[in-house]
Amino acid sequence: MKNLYKIITLFAIIFITGIFVTVITVNSSLNKFESQEKTVEVQKDTLYLLKAEKKTV
């Protein structure tokens, strides 16, 4: 009976350790910040420029 408790305790420790390692691994992979830099070129609208020229003239 004593050996049965040792075996159950060993499997419980292995099981809990596995869950703990899995949780840490998943959390570390979810916390990664992948910076995806997107470059956007700002272009002035030609209609806006034409209207601005008409107002100044």
C-alpha positions as CSV (number, residue, x, y, z in Angstrom):
1,M,0.0,0.0,0.0
2,K,2.9,2.3,0.7
3,N,4.3,1.8,-2.8
4,L,0.9,2.6,-4.3
5,Y,1.0,6.0,-2.6
6,K,4.5,6.6,-3.8
7,I,3.5,5.8,-7.4
8,I,0.4,8.0,-7.2
9,T,2.4,10.9,-5.7
10,L,5.1,10.5,-8.5
11,F,2.5,10.6,-11.2
12,A,0.7,13.6,-9.6
13,I,4.0,15.5,-9.4
14,I,4.8,14.7,-13.1
15,F,1.3,15.8,-14.1
16,I,1.4,19.1,-12.2
17,T,4.9,19.8,-13.5
18,G,3.7,19.2,-17.1
19,I,0.8,21.5,-16.6
20,F,3.0,24.2,-15.1
21,V,5.6,24.0,-17.9
22,T,2.8,24.1,-20.6
23,V,1.2,27.2,-19.0
24,I,4.6,29.0,-18.9
25,T,5.4,28.1,-22.5
26,V,2.0,29.3,-23.8
27,N,2.2,32.5,-21.8
28,S,5.7,33.3,-23.0
29,S,4.7,32.7,-26.7
30,L,1.6,34.9,-26.3
31,N,3.5,37.8,-24.8
32,K,5.9,38.2,-27.7
33,F,5.6,41.5,-29.4
34,E,6.2,41.2,-33.1
35,S,6.6,44.6,-34.5
36,Q,5.3,44.8,-38.0
37,E,6.3,48.2,-39.2
38,K,4.3,49.4,-42.2
39,T,5.6,52.4,-44.1
40,V,3.0,54.7,-45.4
41,E,3.8,57.5,-47.8
42,V,1.7,60.5,-47.4
43,Q,0.8,62.1,-50.7
44,K,-1.0,65.4,-51.0
45,D,-4.2,65.4,-52.9
46,T,-3.8,67.3,-56.2
47,L,-7.4,68.6,-56.1
48,Y,-6.6,70.1,-52.7
49,L,-3.6,71.8,-54.2
50,L,-5.5,73.1,-57.2
51,K,-8.2,74.5,-54.9
52,A,-5.6,76.2,-52.8
53,E,-4.1,77.8,-55.8
54,K,-7.4,79.1,-57.1
55,K,-8.1,80.7,-53.7
56,T,-4.8,82.5,-53.7
57,V,-5.1,83.9,-57.2
